[in-house]
Amino acid sequence: MGARLTARFWVDAYLARLRLLDIPAFVVAHGDDTGGAVLVKLNTLDGQARLFHRTFDLMSGDRVWDVLADGVERDVDATLARQRATDPDLWVIEVEDRQGRHLLDRAGLG
C-alpha cells in the first residue's frame, strides 16, 4: 500500500489540472489539510449538478470516485449541506463546466 496523499496536496493538484484545461473550479469549503474527505460538485450551469465522493471499489480494493447525488442543483446542494453538517473537516470543490468535465475519471486522481 502506497503513502496516502494529504487532502490539501490532492486538492491543489486537482485544481492545477483543471486550470490547465481552463475548467473553472473553486474551493467552497476548506477542510482538514491532512485527512479531510473531499467532495466535488460539478455544476453544468444549466440548473443541474452532480456531487462526487470517493469510495472503495469492493472488487478491486481501489478508491474510486462515485456519484453521491445527481439532478437539480438545489437538491444536490441540499445533499451537500447535510454532508457538511456531519463532517466539519470536509473539503468541497465546485467545478463549473457546461460540457460536464470534472477529470475525476482521469489517471492519477483516484
N, C-alpha and C positions, 0 to 999 in steps of 0.2 A: 504494500500500500504506500503510495507516494505522500509527500508532505501536503498538507491542506493549506491552500492559499487563504490569507485573511480576507474578510469581506471587503475591506477598503481597497486592497490591491485588485481584487476581481472587478469591483465597480469601476475603478479608474481605468483598467484595461478595457472593459466593455464600452465605456463612454468614448475612449480613444478610437476603438474600432468603428463605432457608429459615426464619429466625426469624419473618419476617412472616407465614408460614403455619403457625407452630407445628410445624415439622418439626425434630425434634432432629438435630443434626449436631455432630461433634467433629473436631478436628484430631488425628489419630492419630500422624502423623509430620510434623514441621515441616521442610520442605525449604529449599532456597536461596531467599531472599527475592526475588531478581531473576529468575533464569532456571530455577528448578526446575520440572520437569514435575509435573503434578497427576494423581493417580488418585482416583476417587471410588468408594467401596464402598457399595452400597445393601444394607442389612440389613433384610429384611422381617419379622424377628423370629419366623420360623416354621422356622428351620433352613436357609433358603435365602438366597442373596445373589447380587449381580451386581456386577462390577467394570468400571468405565468408564475409558477413556483417550481422550485427544484424538489425532486422526489427521487426515491430509489427505484430503479427498474429491477423487479424481483427476479427476472430471468437472467439478466447479465450481471446484476450487482452494481451497475454503474449509476451515477447520479445523472438524472435527465431532467429537462425542462418539460413541464406538463401544464395544461390549461386548468386553472383553478376556477375561472369564471369567464363567460363569453356572452356578449349580447349588447343590449342598450347600455350606453356609457354610465348612466346614473345607477343602474343595477350593479354593474361591475364596481363602481365607486363604493356602493354600499357594502359589498363583499370586502373590498379593500379596507374600509373603515372598521369593520368587525375584526379583521386580521390585526390591524394596528392597535386596536383596543386591548387585545390579548397579548401582544408582543411589543413592548416598548423598544426592543433592540432591533426591530425590523427596518431594513432599508427598502425604500420604494423608488424605483426608477420609472419615469414616464417617457416613453418613446412615441414620437408623433410622426406617422408616415402613412400617407394616403394609399401607398402600394402594399401596406401591411408587412413591411420588412422589419424584423426585430433581431436577426442574426443569431438567435439563441440555438438555431439548428446547425450552426457552423462549427467546424472543428475548433477545439480549444476553449469553448465557452461552457462546456458541461461541468 
